[in-house]
């Protein structure tokens, strides 16, 4: 199982550009695997600390995504959270995994986003209107 987080600030979302498969070269939200015995909330906080060197507050659980890539034989089930940075400035800490880190306007995302990111943005839009 994996977890993910959408980090939003002033109408912008923070995305990382993936170096590795699956979906190498695509922009994605932050996240990763849940470790044994770890809560999903603790996992997402740890992942954002590891990937971005920031402390976050979880604002809401937006929903759950199915990340199914048949050609790669991958199926991840991932809760997706809305998170807010409470300490630190985002830095691309894992340069072997991510080639870039950038803020994008919520209405101007790049075309090459991961499947999970597309679904997470749909969940965010539903959350904002719901």
Buried (B, 14 or more C-beta within 10 A) or exposed (E): EBBBBBBBEEEBBBBBBBBEEBBEEBBBBBBBEBEEEBEBEEBBBBBBBEBBBBEBEBBEBBBBBEBEBEEEEEEBEBBBBBBEBEEEEBEBBBEEBBBEBBBBEBEEBEEEBBBBBEBBBBBBEEBEEE
